[in-house]
Amino acid sequence: MVERITLMQQYAVNEQRRRGRTDRQIEKIVGLPHGILSRRFIVVDDRDPLPRRGPSASPRTLHRYTLF
């Protein structure tokens, strides 16, 4: 199974990597499970989607996934 992290967690991971932290340190700081950054994971866009307007409006919300 591929693990999922939120978009805000990915931003925090990128910031910590810029500071020169190791993956294990980042996992502790951001609160991720042990070893998740050494495996494949999906970034889930957790922001509220913009509401659609007009006749094509749908009650379903779509999430964008990015595979790293």
N, CA, C and O atoms as a GROMACS GRO file, in nm:
protein
  272
    1MET      N    1   0.084  -0.119   0.000
    1MET     CA    2   0.000   0.000   0.000
    1MET      C    3   0.089   0.125   0.000
    1MET      O    4   0.191   0.129   0.068
    2VAL      N    5   0.049   0.223  -0.075
    2VAL     CA    6   0.123   0.347  -0.083
    2VAL      C    7   0.071   0.442   0.024
    2VAL      O    8  -0.049   0.465   0.034
    3GLU      N    9   0.163   0.497   0.103
    3GLU     CA   10   0.125   0.591   0.210
    3GLU      C   11   0.082   0.725   0.149
    3GLU      O   12   0.119   0.757   0.036
    4ARG      N   13   0.005   0.801   0.225
    4ARG     CA   14  -0.041   0.933   0.181
    4ARG      C   15   0.000   1.038   0.284
    4ARG      O   16  -0.007   1.014   0.405
    5ILE      N   17   0.043   1.153   0.235
    5ILE     CA   18   0.067   1.267   0.322
    5ILE      C   19  -0.005   1.387   0.263
    5ILE      O   20  -0.033   1.390   0.143
    6THR      N   21  -0.035   1.484   0.346
    6THR     CA   22  -0.108   1.601   0.299
    6THR      C   23  -0.013   1.699   0.231
    6THR      O   24   0.109   1.690   0.244
    7LEU      N   25  -0.071   1.791   0.159
    7LEU     CA   26   0.007   1.892   0.089
    7LEU      C   27   0.084   1.980   0.187
    7LEU      O   28   0.198   2.018   0.159
    8MET      N   29   0.025   2.012   0.301
    8MET     CA   30   0.094   2.094   0.401
    8MET      C   31   0.212   2.018   0.461
    8MET      O   32   0.315   2.079   0.490
    9GLN      N   33   0.199   1.887   0.480
    9GLN     CA   34   0.311   1.808   0.529
    9GLN      C   35   0.424   1.806   0.425
    9GLN      O   36   0.541   1.811   0.462
   10GLN      N   37   0.389   1.800   0.297
   10GLN     CA   38   0.491   1.801   0.193
   10GLN      C   39   0.565   1.935   0.192
   10GLN      O   40   0.687   1.938   0.173
   11TYR      N   41   0.494   2.044   0.212
   11TYR     CA   42   0.560   2.176   0.222
   11TYR      C   43   0.657   2.178   0.339
   11TYR      O   44   0.768   2.231   0.328
   12ALA      N   45   0.615   2.120   0.453
   12ALA     CA   46   0.701   2.116   0.571
   12ALA      C   47   0.824   2.029   0.546
   12ALA      O   48   0.934   2.063   0.589
   13VAL      N   49   0.807   1.916   0.476
   13VAL     CA   50   0.919   1.829   0.442
   13VAL      C   51   1.018   1.903   0.354
   13VAL      O   52   1.139   1.896   0.377
   14ASN      N   53   0.968   1.973   0.252
   14ASN     CA   54   1.057   2.048   0.162
   14ASN      C   55   1.134   2.156   0.238
   14ASN      O   56   1.252   2.178   0.211
   15GLU      N   57   1.068   2.223   0.331
   15GLU     CA   58   1.134   2.328   0.410
   15GLU      C   59   1.246   2.268   0.496
   15GLU      O   60   1.355   2.324   0.504
   16GLN      N   61   1.219   2.155   0.560
   16GLN     CA   62   1.319   2.090   0.643
   16GLN      C   63   1.436   2.038   0.560
   16GLN      O   64   1.551   2.041   0.604
   17ARG      N   65   1.408   1.989   0.440
   17ARG     CA   66   1.516   1.943   0.353
   17ARG      C   67   1.606   2.060   0.312
   17ARG      O   68   1.728   2.044   0.301
   18ARG      N   69   1.546   2.177   0.290
   18ARG     CA   70   1.626   2.296   0.258
   18ARG      C   71   1.718   2.332   0.373
   18ARG      O   72   1.826   2.388   0.353
   19ARG      N   73   1.675   2.302   0.495
   19ARG     CA   74   1.757   2.330   0.614
   19ARG      C   75   1.864   2.224   0.638
   19ARG      O   76   1.944   2.238   0.730
   20GLY      N   77   1.866   2.118   0.557
   20GLY     CA   78   1.970   2.017   0.568
   20GLY      C   79   1.940   1.905   0.664
   20GLY      O   80   2.032   1.836   0.707
   21ARG      N   81   1.814   1.884   0.700
   21ARG     CA   82   1.778   1.777   0.793
   21ARG      C   83   1.775   1.643   0.721
   21ARG      O   84   1.752   1.637   0.600
   22THR      N   85   1.797   1.535   0.796
   22THR     CA   86   1.788   1.402   0.738
   22THR      C   87   1.641   1.360   0.733
   22THR      O   88   1.556   1.421   0.799
   23ASP      N   89   1.611   1.256   0.654
   23ASP     CA   90   1.473   1.209   0.642
   23ASP      C   91   1.416   1.166   0.777
   23ASP      O   92   1.299   1.194   0.807
   24ARG      N   93   1.496   1.099   0.860
   24ARG     CA   94   1.448   1.054   0.990
   24ARG      C   95   1.416   1.173   1.081
   24ARG      O   96   1.317   1.170   1.154
   25GLN      N   97   1.499   1.277   1.078
   25GLN     CA   98   1.471   1.396   1.158
   25GLN      C   99   1.343   1.463   1.109
   25GLN      O  100   1.262   1.508   1.190
   26ILE      N  101   1.326   1.470   0.978
   26ILE     CA  102   1.206   1.533   0.921
   26ILE      C  103   1.081   1.456   0.963
   26ILE      O  104   0.980   1.517   0.997
   27GLU      N  105   1.088   1.323   0.960
   27GLU     CA  106   0.972   1.244   0.999
   27GLU      C  107   0.932   1.272   1.144
   27GLU      O  108   0.813   1.278   1.174
   28LYS      N  109   1.028   1.289   1.232
   28LYS     CA  110   0.997   1.321   1.371
   28LYS      C  111   0.940   1.462   1.386
   28LYS      O  112   0.844   1.483   1.460
   29ILE      N  113   1.000   1.558   1.315
   29ILE     CA  114   0.956   1.698   1.326
   29ILE      C  115   0.815   1.716   1.271
   29ILE      O  116   0.731   1.779   1.335
   30VAL      N  117   0.789   1.660   1.153
   30VAL     CA  118   0.659   1.678   1.087
   30VAL      C  119   0.552   1.584   1.143
   30VAL      O  120   0.433   1.610   1.128
   31GLY      N  121   0.594   1.475   1.208
   31GLY     CA  122   0.499   1.382   1.265
   31GLY      C  123   0.456   1.273   1.168
   31GLY      O  124   0.341   1.228   1.172
   32LEU      N  125   0.545   1.231   1.082
   32LEU     CA  126   0.516   1.126   0.985
   32LEU      C  127   0.559   0.990   1.040
   32LEU      O  128   0.645   0.983   1.127
   33PRO      N  129   0.498   0.881   0.990
   33PRO     CA  130   0.540   0.748   1.033
   33PRO      C  131   0.685   0.721   0.994
   33PRO      O  132   0.735   0.775   0.896
   34HIS      N  133   0.752   0.636   1.072
   34HIS     CA  134   0.893   0.603   1.048
   34HIS      C  135   0.912   0.538   0.911
   34HIS      O  136   0.844   0.442   0.878
   35GLY      N  137   1.004   0.592   0.833
   35GLY     CA  138   1.041   0.533   0.705
   35GLY      C  139   0.957   0.575   0.586
   35GLY      O  140   0.980   0.526   0.475
   36ILE      N  141   0.860   0.662   0.605
   36ILE     CA  142   0.771   0.698   0.493
   36ILE      C  143   0.846   0.774   0.384
   36ILE      O  144   0.812   0.760   0.266
   37LEU      N  145   0.945   0.853   0.420
   37LEU     CA  146   1.016   0.932   0.319
   37LEU      C  147   1.115   0.849   0.238
   37LEU      O  148   1.164   0.894   0.135
   38SER      N  149   1.143   0.728   0.283
   38SER     CA  150   1.233   0.641   0.208
   38SER      C  151   1.157   0.551   0.111
   38SER      O  152   1.218   0.477   0.034
   39ARG      N  153   1.022   0.557   0.115
   39ARG     CA  154   0.939   0.477   0.025
   39ARG      C  155   0.858   0.570  -0.063
   39ARG      O  156   0.864   0.692  -0.049
   40ARG      N  157   0.782   0.511  -0.155
   40ARG     CA  158   0.693   0.590  -0.240
   40ARG      C  159   0.574   0.636  -0.157
   40ARG      O  160   0.524   0.563  -0.072
   41PHE      N  161   0.530   0.759  -0.183
   41PHE     CA  162   0.412   0.810  -0.113
   41PHE      C  163   0.336   0.902  -0.205
   41PHE      O  164   0.389   0.951  -0.304
   42ILE      N  165   0.210   0.925  -0.171
   42ILE     CA  166   0.122   1.012  -0.249
   42ILE      C  167   0.096   1.137  -0.168
   42ILE      O  168   0.071   1.130  -0.048
   43VAL      N  169   0.101   1.253  -0.235
   43VAL     CA  170   0.066   1.379  -0.170
   43VAL      C  171  -0.079   1.409  -0.206
   43VAL      O  172  -0.114   1.420  -0.324
   44VAL      N  173  -0.163   1.422  -0.103
   44VAL     CA  174  -0.306   1.447  -0.121
   44VAL      C  175  -0.331   1.595  -0.101
   44VAL      O  176  -0.292   1.653   0.001
   45ASP      N  177  -0.396   1.657  -0.198
   45ASP     CA  178  -0.429   1.800  -0.187
   45ASP      C  179  -0.546   1.813  -0.091
   45ASP      O  180  -0.659   1.780  -0.126
   46ASP      N  181  -0.520   1.861   0.031
   46ASP     CA  182  -0.622   1.869   0.134
   46ASP      C  183  -0.692   2.004   0.140
   46ASP      O  184  -0.776   2.027   0.228
   47ARG      N  185  -0.658   2.093   0.049
   47ARG     CA  186  -0.724   2.224   0.049
   47ARG      C  187  -0.868   2.209  -0.001
   47ARG      O  188  -0.900   2.116  -0.074
   48ASP      N  189  -0.953   2.302   0.040
   48ASP     CA  190  -1.091   2.299  -0.008
   48ASP      C  191  -1.094   2.334  -0.156
   48ASP      O  192  -1.036   2.435  -0.196
   49PRO      N  193  -1.160   2.251  -0.238
   49PRO     CA  194  -1.166   2.282  -0.380
   49PRO      C  195  -1.256   2.403  -0.405
   49PRO      O  196  -1.348   2.430  -0.328
   50LEU      N  197  -1.228   2.474  -0.511
   50LEU     CA  198  -1.312   2.588  -0.547
   50LEU      C  199  -1.446   2.537  -0.595
   50LEU      O  200  -1.452   2.441  -0.672
   51PRO      N  201  -1.556   2.600  -0.552
   51PRO     CA  202  -1.687   2.553  -0.597
   51PRO      C  203  -1.706   2.579  -0.746
   51PRO      O  204  -1.668   2.684  -0.798
   52ARG      N  205  -1.767   2.483  -0.814
   52ARG     CA  206  -1.797   2.501  -0.955
   52ARG      C  207  -1.925   2.580  -0.969
   52ARG      O  208  -2.014   2.572  -0.884
   53ARG      N  209  -1.934   2.654  -1.076
   53ARG     CA  210  -2.054   2.733  -1.100
   53ARG      C  211  -2.113   2.694  -1.234
   53ARG      O  212  -2.042   2.648  -1.323
   54GLY      N  213  -2.240   2.712  -1.248
   54GLY     CA  214  -2.306   2.685  -1.375
   54GLY      C  215  -2.370   2.547  -1.380
   54GLY      O  216  -2.379   2.478  -1.278
   55PRO      N  217  -2.416   2.508  -1.498
   55PRO     CA  218  -2.490   2.383  -1.511
   55PRO      C  219  -2.404   2.258  -1.488
   55PRO      O  220  -2.459   2.151  -1.462
   56SER      N  221  -2.273   2.269  -1.498
   56SER     CA  222  -2.188   2.151  -1.481
   56SER      C  223  -2.143   2.131  -1.336
   56SER      O  224  -2.055   2.049  -1.309
   57ALA      N  225  -2.203   2.205  -1.242
   57ALA     CA  226  -2.164   2.193  -1.102
   57ALA      C  227  -2.198   2.054  -1.049
   57ALA      O  228  -2.306   2.001  -1.075
   58SER      N  229  -2.105   1.997  -0.977
   58SER     CA  230  -2.124   1.862  -0.924
   58SER      C  231  -2.102   1.865  -0.773
   58SER      O  232  -2.013   1.936  -0.726
   59PRO      N  233  -2.180   1.790  -0.696
   59PRO     CA  234  -2.160   1.788  -0.552
   59PRO      C  235  -2.034   1.714  -0.510
   59PRO      O  236  -1.988   1.728  -0.397
   60ARG      N  237  -1.977   1.634  -0.601
   60ARG     CA  238  -1.857   1.558  -0.569
   60ARG      C  239  -1.735   1.648  -0.572
   60ARG      O  240  -1.725   1.740  -0.654
   61THR      N  241  -1.643   1.622  -0.484
   61THR     CA  242  -1.517   1.697  -0.484
   61THR      C  243  -1.406   1.604  -0.532
   61THR      O  244  -1.402   1.487  -0.494
   62LEU      N  245  -1.319   1.655  -0.614
   62LEU     CA  246  -1.208   1.577  -0.666
   62LEU      C  247  -1.081   1.617  -0.594
   62LEU      O  248  -1.057   1.735  -0.570
   63HIS      N  249  -1.001   1.519  -0.559
   63HIS     CA  250  -0.872   1.545  -0.496
   63HIS      C  251  -0.764   1.519  -0.598
   63HIS      O  252  -0.773   1.426  -0.678
   64ARG      N  253  -0.662   1.602  -0.595
   64ARG     CA  254  -0.549   1.583  -0.685
   64ARG      C  255  -0.442   1.501  -0.614
   64ARG      O  256  -0.412   1.525  -0.497
   65TYR      N  257  -0.386   1.406  -0.684
   65TYR     CA  258  -0.282   1.320  -0.628
   65TYR      C  259  -0.153   1.339  -0.706
   65TYR      O  260  -0.155   1.351  -0.828
   66THR      N  261  -0.043   1.342  -0.635
   66THR     CA  262   0.089   1.348  -0.695
   66THR      C  263   0.170   1.234  -0.638
   66THR      O  264   0.175   1.218  -0.516
   67LEU      N  265   0.233   1.154  -0.724
   67LEU     CA  266   0.311   1.040  -0.679
   67LEU      C  267   0.457   1.075  -0.682
   67LEU      O  268   0.508   1.120  -0.785
   68PHE      N  269   0.528   1.054  -0.569
   68PHE     CA  270   0.670   1.082  -0.560
   68PHE      C  271   0.746   0.954  -0.550
   68PHE      O  272   0.869   0.955  -0.542
   0.00000   0.00000   0.00000
